[in-house]
Amino acid sequence: MNKKLLPAFLIVALLFTGFYSCTKKNEHYTSDYSRNYFPLTIGKSVVYDVDSVLWDDNVDVRSLHHYQMRWTIADTFRDDLFRLSYRIQTYIRKQDTLEWATHKVIYITPTDNTVEYVEENLRFIKLIFPIQNGGTWKGNALINPLDKDYLYFQNWNYYYDNYSEPFSNGFIQFENTVTVRAVDDTLGNPETRPTEYAFKTYGKEVYGQGIGMVYREITHWVYDPSKPGTPFRDGYSVVMKAVDYN
């Protein structure tokens, strides 16, 4: 398995929520109601239950992991283009009885009509505005197309679905949400056709009004029976569910 993928996607891989600054007003968050699906407030936090699966075809191992993460907007700053941006500090713990440990930093930059999200030097366009059912965009267009480690990110067609509808993530029922469907690409099935090449790439996020991201699911694995040794999947799957927020 490409170890370069692990730091970014054990906790998230492909894409989180932002917040509205209570100390520095953001010019992009003044009139569009739909921006509140990605609120920007310093001090705002969301806690997630996280389940991840890792497949490593080098050692034929499938490993399961369960932990919690807390994402808190900590400060604002100006990026290289002098755009107002937000720093999200993330924390991690193996179970809810343990203390939080500092983990990594994620950066959010709202623009006139998008929200940019940066993790592990990968820049995604998480949302476009105004939000409406059927709205589409190239959410991974800012990722370097020449980086072979992330070729599978190319040509994803994000689109909005279930705008202003309720959603349950299994822990909490959210009354007003919007779903972002990023990719759903599958070929073959190793369980039923073990001699054939197969892969799966799937991405979905749900945002709650006044909360931010309340659900994320991202999966990417490849199964190549032509490689030496016993065929085995290579990739990851991560599911994040909001269980608490302020």
Secondary structure, 3 states (H helix, E strand, C coil): CCHHHHHHHCCCCCCCCCCCCCCCCCCCCCCCHHHHHCCCCCCCEEEEEEEEEEEECCCCEEEEEEEEEEEEEEEEEECCCCCEEEEEEEEEECCCCCCCEEEEEEEEEECCCEEEEEECCEEEEEEECCCCCCCEECCCCCCCCCCHHHHHHCCCCEEEEEEEEEEECCCCEEEEEEEEEEEEEEECCCCCCCCCCEEEEEEEEEEECCCEEEEEEEEEEEECCCCCCCCCEEEEEEEEEEEEEC
